[in-house]
């Protein structure tokens, strides 16, 4: 049974309704799946499964980011049932976004480099789940856009600057970035989210998200058809890795 559309799908439809002309993405002549935005022949929707997790995610997306077929933030929503997504607005943040940050159900953590932390802002490398207030789930906030856009969103959003920051070692981030052969996908939002899942003690779920990202990247590149045949691995390499990660997560 196909899973229902999620928060990023709904935000995509809303943002598209505001557009006066089609979004000019690379490969715009490609016939795409309306949910995963991959070429129809490379659609991965049938492989999407929701994970059992204590994590919730809040995606704050820069204006056109949700329209980009290369956006990896949607991959988080693909797998994490409790994912929320909003367009960033400098002067009028969405009331539901602000409400989530104050909710009794969540303990927010901003996933962002510690070098940008404001004075007095708590910085963590791990989230000890046992230390969370009773009844609260971690709400992992991702600023989804280009690096320059993410910095702008942080600096122009005072409501983010007193939230504990979850940050990762630069060497770890560099290792992730070097794994990808395409500049478009280097250190995508979904890969940082996989590190965040590991930081709350859900390493197996982090591996699933990473494998889902790898399949997404490969399927995207196949849709472009701009590589030498000897550089292309069988798609089963990626689907098998994903299935193995799903199985590990179920056992953890």
C-alpha positions as CSV (number, residue, x, y, z in Angstrom):
1,X,0.0,0.0,0.0
2,X,1.3,3.4,-1.0
3,X,2.1,5.8,1.9
4,X,0.1,9.0,2.2
5,X,1.6,12.3,1.1
6,X,3.7,13.9,3.8
7,X,4.5,17.5,5.0
8,X,7.0,18.3,2.3
9,X,4.7,17.0,-0.4
10,X,2.0,19.3,0.9
11,X,4.4,22.2,1.1
12,X,5.6,21.6,-2.4
13,X,2.0,21.7,-3.7
14,X,1.4,25.0,-1.8
15,X,4.6,26.6,-3.0
16,X,3.9,25.5,-6.6
17,X,0.4,27.1,-6.4
18,X,2.1,30.4,-5.7
19,X,4.3,30.3,-8.8
20,X,3.5,32.3,-11.9
21,X,5.7,30.1,-14.1
22,X,7.2,26.6,-14.0
23,X,10.3,26.1,-11.8
24,X,13.3,25.8,-14.2
25,X,15.1,22.8,-12.7
26,X,17.9,21.0,-14.4
27,X,16.4,18.2,-16.5
28,X,13.1,20.0,-16.8
29,X,12.1,17.9,-19.8
30,X,12.3,14.8,-17.7
31,X,8.9,13.3,-16.9
32,X,9.0,13.1,-13.1
33,X,7.1,11.3,-10.4
34,X,5.0,14.0,-8.6
35,X,6.0,12.8,-5.2
36,X,9.7,11.9,-5.2
37,X,10.4,14.2,-8.2
38,X,12.7,11.6,-9.7
39,X,12.3,10.5,-13.3
40,X,9.2,8.2,-13.5
41,X,11.4,5.2,-14.6
42,X,13.6,5.8,-11.6
43,X,10.9,6.4,-9.0
44,X,11.6,5.1,-5.6
45,X,8.3,5.6,-3.9
46,X,7.5,1.9,-3.7
47,X,10.6,1.4,-1.5
48,X,9.6,4.1,1.0
49,X,8.8,2.9,4.5
50,X,8.2,4.8,7.7
51,X,10.6,4.2,10.6
52,X,9.9,3.5,14.3
53,X,11.6,6.5,16.0
54,X,11.4,8.8,18.9
55,X,12.6,11.7,16.7
56,X,10.5,14.5,15.2
57,X,11.8,16.9,12.6
58,X,11.0,20.5,11.7
59,X,12.2,21.6,8.2
60,X,12.4,25.3,7.7
61,X,12.8,25.6,4.0
62,X,14.1,28.6,2.0
63,X,11.7,29.9,-0.6
64,X,12.5,27.8,-3.7
65,X,14.2,24.9,-2.0
66,X,11.1,22.8,-1.7
67,X,10.7,23.0,-5.5
68,X,14.1,21.6,-6.4
69,X,14.2,18.0,-7.5
70,X,17.6,17.7,-5.8
71,X,16.3,18.8,-2.4
72,X,17.0,16.1,0.1
73,X,15.0,17.5,3.0
74,X,12.0,15.6,1.6
75,X,13.8,12.4,2.2
76,X,13.5,13.0,6.0
77,X,9.8,13.3,5.7
78,X,9.7,10.2,3.6
79,X,10.9,8.1,6.5
80,X,10.1,10.0,9.7
81,X,6.4,10.1,10.4
82,X,6.4,13.1,12.6
83,X,8.0,15.6,10.3
84,X,6.8,19.2,9.9
85,X,7.8,21.6,7.0
86,X,7.4,25.4,6.6
87,X,8.6,28.0,4.2
88,X,11.0,30.5,6.0
89,X,9.7,34.0,6.3
90,X,11.9,36.6,7.8
91,X,9.2,39.0,9.1
92,X,6.2,36.7,9.6
93,X,7.2,33.2,10.7
94,X,4.3,30.7,10.5
95,X,2.3,30.7,13.7
96,X,2.3,26.8,13.7
97,X,6.1,26.8,13.5
98,X,6.3,29.0,16.5
99,X,3.7,26.9,18.3
100,X,5.8,23.8,17.7
101,X,8.8,25.3,19.3
102,X,6.8,26.1,22.5
103,X,4.8,22.8,22.5
104,X,4.8,20.7,25.7
105,X,5.3,17.6,23.4
106,X,8.7,18.6,22.1
107,X,12.2,19.6,23.2
108,X,13.7,21.5,20.2
109,X,17.3,21.2,19.0
110,X,18.7,23.2,16.2
111,X,21.0,21.1,14.0
112,X,23.6,23.7,13.0
113,X,27.4,24.3,13.2
114,X,28.5,25.5,16.6
115,X,30.6,28.3,15.2
116,X,27.4,30.2,14.7
117,X,26.1,29.8,18.2
118,X,25.1,33.0,19.9
119,X,26.6,33.8,23.3
120,X,25.1,31.6,25.9
121,X,23.5,29.2,23.4
122,X,23.9,25.6,24.5
123,X,25.9,23.4,22.1
124,X,25.6,19.6,22.2
125,X,27.2,16.8,20.3
126,X,24.8,14.1,21.6
127,X,21.3,14.3,23.0
128,X,21.0,12.1,26.1
129,X,17.4,10.9,25.8
130,X,17.2,10.1,29.4
131,X,17.7,13.7,30.3
132,X,14.7,15.0,28.4
133,X,11.7,16.1,30.4
134,X,9.1,13.4,30.8
135,X,6.7,13.2,27.8
136,X,8.9,15.3,25.5
137,X,10.3,14.1,22.2
138,X,13.4,15.7,20.5
139,X,12.3,18.1,17.7
140,X,15.3,18.3,15.4
141,X,15.2,21.6,13.4
142,X,16.9,21.6,10.0
143,X,17.4,24.8,8.0
144,X,17.0,23.6,4.5
145,X,18.6,25.7,1.7
146,X,22.0,26.5,0.3
147,X,24.7,27.2,2.9
148,X,24.4,30.9,2.5
149,X,20.6,30.7,2.8
150,X,20.8,28.6,5.9
151,X,23.1,31.1,7.6
152,X,20.7,33.9,6.7
153,X,17.8,32.0,8.1
154,X,19.6,31.5,11.4
155,X,20.8,35.1,11.7
156,X,17.4,36.6,10.8
157,X,15.3,34.3,13.0
158,X,15.6,35.4,16.7
159,X,13.3,32.6,17.8
160,X,16.0,30.1,16.8
161,X,18.8,31.7,18.7
162,X,17.9,30.5,22.3
163,X,17.3,26.9,21.2
164,X,20.0,24.3,22.2
165,X,22.2,23.6,19.2
166,X,23.2,20.1,18.0
167,X,26.5,20.3,16.2
168,X,28.9,17.8,14.7
169,X,32.7,17.6,14.4
170,X,34.0,19.2,11.2
171,X,36.0,16.1,10.4
172,X,32.8,14.0,10.5
173,X,31.0,16.4,8.2
174,X,34.0,16.5,5.8
175,X,34.0,12.7,5.6
176,X,30.3,12.7,4.6
177,X,30.9,15.4,2.0
178,X,33.7,13.4,0.4
179,X,31.5,10.4,-0.1
180,X,29.5,12.0,-2.9
181,X,30.7,12.4,-6.5
182,X,28.2,15.1,-7.4
183,X,28.6,18.7,-6.2
184,X,24.8,19.1,-6.1
185,X,24.5,16.5,-3.4
186,X,27.5,17.1,-1.2
187,X,26.5,17.0,2.5
188,X,22.8,17.1,1.8
189,X,20.2,18.0,4.5
190,X,19.2,14.3,4.7
191,X,22.8,13.2,5.5
192,X,23.1,15.8,8.3
193,X,19.7,14.5,9.6
194,X,21.2,10.9,9.6
195,X,23.9,12.2,11.9
196,X,21.3,13.8,14.1
197,X,19.4,10.5,14.4
198,X,22.7,8.9,15.5
199,X,23.1,11.7,18.1
200,X,19.9,10.7,19.8
201,X,20.9,7.1,19.9
202,X,19.2,5.9,16.7
203,X,22.2,4.9,14.7
204,X,20.3,2.2,12.8
205,X,17.6,4.7,11.7
206,X,20.4,7.1,10.7
207,X,21.9,4.3,8.4
208,X,18.5,3.8,6.8
209,X,18.2,7.6,6.0
210,X,21.8,7.5,4.7
211,X,21.0,4.5,2.4
212,X,17.8,6.2,1.3
213,X,19.8,9.3,0.4
214,X,22.3,7.2,-1.6
215,X,19.5,5.6,-3.6
216,X,18.1,9.1,-4.2
217,X,21.4,10.5,-5.5
218,X,22.0,7.5,-7.8
219,X,18.4,7.7,-9.2
220,X,18.8,11.4,-9.7
221,X,22.0,10.9,-11.6
222,X,20.6,8.1,-13.7
223,X,17.8,10.6,-14.8
224,X,20.5,12.9,-16.1
225,X,22.2,10.2,-18.1
226,X,25.5,12.1,-18.2
227,X,28.0,9.5,-16.9
228,X,30.1,6.9,-18.6
229,X,28.5,3.4,-18.4
230,X,31.6,2.1,-16.5
231,X,30.9,4.6,-13.7
232,X,27.3,3.4,-13.1
233,X,26.8,0.7,-10.4
234,X,23.7,-1.6,-10.7
235,X,20.7,0.0,-9.0
236,X,20.4,-3.2,-7.0
237,X,23.6,-2.2,-5.2
238,X,21.6,0.7,-3.6
239,X,18.3,-1.0,-3.2
240,X,19.9,-4.0,-1.5
241,X,21.8,-1.7,0.9
242,X,18.5,0.0,1.7
243,X,16.8,-3.2,2.4
244,X,19.7,-4.3,4.7
245,X,19.4,-1.0,6.6
246,X,15.7,-1.4,7.0
247,X,16.2,-4.9,8.4
248,X,18.9,-3.7,10.9
249,X,16.6,-0.9,12.1
250,X,13.8,-3.3,12.7
251,X,16.1,-5.5,14.9
252,X,17.6,-2.5,16.9
